[in-house]
Amino acid sequence: MEGGNAFAQFIPLILIFGIMYFLLIRPQQKKLKAHRAMVEAVRRGDQVITQGGLIGKISKVKDDDEVEVEIATGVKVRVVKSTIAQVVSKTEPAEA
């Protein structure tokens, strides 16, 4: 009888963890996965907003983790891909 009582004390703890997983952890993982997919899909000509608030057009994808963004005519900055917050407009893929 004592073993069943000890298990009954853990049921609320297990329920709280389950609720926390479905309300906090899982949605955050889905959002991170969607952001990662968005960042990997950026290409030349896309208009983006960085986490710092800069709006510009991607002029070159340099490395796996870096892009060159033109924020004004003739003004280009190097930006780490993961700091891209949003893609405003995408360019159409070139027909091959």
Buried (B, 14 or more C-beta within 10 A) or exposed (E): EEEEEEEEEEEEEEEEEEEEEEEEEEEEEEEEEEBEEBBEEBEEEBBBBBEEEBEBBBBEBEEEEEBBBBBEEEEBBEBEBEEBBEBEEBEEEEEE
